[in-house]
Amino acid sequence: MKKTLSSFPAKVLLIIPRATSSSFFYAVPNLGIGYVGASLLRCGHIVKVVDLNLFKQPLEFLKSQIEQMQPDV
């Protein structure tokens, strides 16, 4: 059976990539990801947001989160 986002509840991992230039990105929350996550939560899905700017070794942390959550999307 093919899983789709309409399958309930879908496990969704939303990722905020590392900023590449100024420190401005650290001070401003990513509202777009927040809106998407809130909409998915309202629809009954399981949502986790990972901000890679918060970690010294972001790829290792991301890998651990993917292994732990095993997201559908």
C-alpha positions, 0 to 999 in steps of 0.5 A: 500500500502506497503511503500518501500525506492523506494517510492518517496520521502521517509523520512529517519532519520539517527542516530549517536549513543552516543560514549561509550568510549573516546572523540576521537569520538567527534572530528571525523565526521561520514563519513559513515553516511554522504555518505549514507545521500548524496546518499539518497539526490541525489536520491530525498529522505528527509534525516535528520541526528541526532548525539546523542553525541551533546545532554545531554538528547539524547533519549528525543531529538531523540524521539522528532525528530521521532515524528516531522519527522515521518520517513519512514525509 
